[in-house]
Amino acid sequence: MENKQYAKCGMRCDLCLIYRPNVEANDRREEICLVYKKMEPGYNPDPKIIICDGCSSEKENSVILDPSCRARKCVIAHGYAHCGYCEKYPCSIFPAEPTSDELKQIIDVEKRWTWEDEKMLEAYNCKKNMDEFRKSKID
């Protein structure tokens, strides 16, 4: 049985390469930081220190990659575990993801990152994750 752990916005913490339990089991931060740099020119995360306890962490002094996330604030304000429970999903503050056509442009034409890099970004496919979650709740 798969133990999916969703961030407030629908990211999959259990697949994230900077999520603390994943780092402790198999540290691949060096690899994902290279992908982050390709995605966001000017973003230069240090793979030795970047880590996240997940935005749903209730640990004291937990580390959250983006504490100012608008989706996170909204979900907390409405008392939901994550966006998948919201009747307004997906709304205007829901994280945007590239469409399949945009991905083809970015990867195949612009060569900003590779399909292998994209596979490492699986955790961040919030819309796909939330659509699957909502479908599973209907079935």
C-alpha atoms as one frame of an Amber mdcrd trajectory, in Angstrom:
protein
   0.000   0.000   0.000   1.372   3.360  -1.023   1.717   5.981   1.707   1.164
   9.256  -0.121   2.050  12.359   1.855   0.617  15.536   0.412   1.838  19.047
   1.041  -0.845  21.711   1.508  -0.704  22.603  -2.204  -0.752  19.005  -3.410
   2.944  18.343  -3.793   3.913  14.806  -2.839   6.347  15.037   0.070   6.941
  11.292  -0.093   8.436  11.776  -3.592  10.318  15.013  -2.879  14.095  14.739
  -2.929  14.554  17.432  -0.270  11.958  15.998   2.139  13.877  15.147   5.302
  12.896  11.446   5.548  13.908  10.947   1.900  17.200  12.773   2.424  17.932
  10.611   5.458  17.157   7.428   3.483  18.927   8.383   0.229  20.415  11.865
  -0.122  19.871  13.033  -3.703  19.841  16.784  -2.994  22.872  17.332  -5.216
  20.913  16.012  -8.204  17.685  17.911  -7.545  19.539  21.176  -6.883  21.036
  20.954 -10.380  17.505  20.651 -11.767  16.260  23.565  -9.639  19.052  25.717
 -11.083  17.996  24.828 -14.629  14.362  25.631 -13.859  14.952  28.904 -12.062
  17.994  30.771 -13.346  19.476  32.701 -10.436  18.227  30.191  -7.865  21.288
  28.556  -6.388  20.252  26.263  -3.518  22.987  24.691  -1.427  22.517  20.902
  -1.556  24.314  20.556   1.763  21.668  22.532   3.638  18.432  22.532   1.597
  15.873  20.353   3.339  12.162  20.400   4.121  10.099  18.781   6.856   6.944
  19.281   4.789   4.467  22.103   5.210   2.167  19.805   7.176   4.851  19.114
   9.766   3.823  19.791  13.334   7.359  19.405  14.682   8.685  22.300  16.696
  11.238  24.254  14.622  10.298  22.420  11.418  11.944  23.611   8.217   9.556
  24.513   5.417  10.939  25.336   1.991   8.391  28.091   1.281   6.673  29.327
   4.459   5.083  32.188   2.473   3.247  29.823   0.077  -0.185  31.324  -0.662
  -1.834  27.934  -1.181  -0.511  26.778   2.197  -1.886  29.853   3.961  -5.278
  29.423   2.275  -5.582  25.723   3.128  -4.648  26.370   6.765  -7.138  29.268
   6.976  -9.920  27.007   5.663  -8.950  24.065   7.868  -8.230  21.602   5.056
  -5.434  19.041   5.005  -4.613  20.118   1.423  -6.139  21.731  -1.685  -7.760
  18.479  -2.784 -10.461  18.909  -0.146 -11.456  22.422  -1.223 -14.717  22.911
  -3.103 -13.064  25.726  -5.105 -10.188  23.517  -6.345  -8.372  24.488  -8.517
  -8.523  28.194  -7.802  -6.459  31.160  -8.968  -3.781  30.710  -6.282  -3.282
  27.020  -6.998   0.304  26.469  -8.219   0.568  26.597 -12.002   2.327  23.781
 -13.825   3.497  23.633 -17.397   1.075  21.973 -19.800   2.331  19.012 -21.830
   2.830  21.373 -24.805   4.779  23.806 -22.618   6.922  20.946 -21.306   7.709
  19.838 -24.852   8.724  23.414 -25.686  10.897  23.737 -22.560  12.537  20.316
 -22.873  12.614  19.431 -26.553  12.950  22.886 -28.116  14.521  25.218 -25.543
  16.509  22.393 -23.871  16.192  24.108 -20.460  16.000  20.732 -18.726  15.641
  17.098 -19.764  12.928  14.469 -19.522  15.107  12.754 -16.909  15.113  16.006
 -14.932  11.336  16.182 -15.324  10.984  12.723 -13.798  12.827  14.013 -10.711
  10.195  16.763 -10.462   7.324  14.280 -10.136   6.681  15.349  -6.546   5.796
  18.863  -7.682   2.959  17.959 -10.069   0.333  19.409  -7.761  -2.533  19.405
 -10.259  -1.927  15.798 -11.278  -1.606  14.761  -7.628  -4.758  16.569  -6.549
  -6.767  15.352  -9.555  -5.769  11.767  -8.684  -6.627  12.351  -5.028 -10.043
  13.776  -5.868 -10.756  10.931  -8.292  -9.855   8.367  -5.623 -12.286  10.030
  -3.201 -15.108   9.776  -5.757 -14.449   6.127  -6.667
